[in-house]
Amino acid sequence: MRKVLIASFDMEVGGVERSLISMLNNFDYVNNEVDLMLYSHTGDFMPMLNDKVNLLDEINQYSTFRKSIGETIKQGNLILGLTRVLSKFLAKVNGKSKNLSEYGIYQMQLMWKYALPFLPKLDKEYDVAISYLWPHYFVAKKVKAKRKIAWIHTDYSTIETDIDMDLKMWNKFDYIIAVSEDCKSAFLKKYPSLKEKVKVMENITSPKFIRKMAEEDIEENIKEDDSFKLVSVARLSHAKGIDNAVKALKLLHDRGLTNIKWYVVGYGGDEEMIRKIIKENNLEDSFILLGKKINPYPYIEACDLYVQPSRYEGKAVTVTEAQILNKPVLITNYPTAKSQVRDKYDGLICELSVEGIANEVENLYKNEKLRMMLDNNCRGIDYSNGYELEKLYKLIL
């Protein structure tokens, strides 16, 4: 039996966490003994963890990464709290000299750099250690394993990092798994020296599970709503472009298409800003934030069109899930978009702008024949891909 460790932050509702659950549900437990290290045992997806996985006890010091500086200090982790204060200060000071336009990612890198000496190691030695979510410093520095693998879920060409600092971390890994070919290409443009380490393995999807979950009842009366319904499932963050979605709906209403409503399943730090834009554009009854939902599939099932208005993605899990539910899909032309849909076959790709989104939504709203074609093409595709795990097993033999 191979001893395998998989590490991630928590099980809050999100695409990466859903893909982790799918991977764990399809894992080979005959030949692998799997430990799961979560920095924080929090999140609505915790009950969905496969019972064949051994969930390691939460370690107090690592749980602080999901807490505020005040909470961290209050709970007795004074030094870790101070490293957070230091990283916040240095990110602003050094970020300017590094020509970074935003310091959030750099601050997280510094936070781990200064916290690492005060974080405990795992005693157990593994055959394989997998770090499922960036930053990967825990597996890189605090785990003993014969082989180490890091996962990348996003488009690294859009993220501002301290490259030298990141390379020191990436070089601790034997392999780096990208969730799509485009995700790999974007990563290698930034880190070309890592070419030999990077492999591609798509997120695991389970059509049977998704279709079953889509049958569940929902409290909201979306199914009875006779408007043309758009749905997006996304964190309320800059990357996901929900602010552009609000402005696109305003443009559509200004064109007289007031029968269109946009529902968003998700939560995040930009909620207040997005609600402000909704109010400024008098769209309170038409652009509806549904909040966090453990099961987003009934909402996708109820829509006429699934839209992913993102500024960047690695490979959006929810787009494939919408295709599994045979929904016409519209995504913006983010750098990895062409790895997500075949334009005009199983989805449409529109210009990444407010007007680009509005134009293509209008096109699909008026063209039922096109929507039906996209729907039918999705029905003819088998989206199950448990076989992708064979790629991982070959790396860990």
Disulfide bonds with the S-S distance in Angstrom:
none
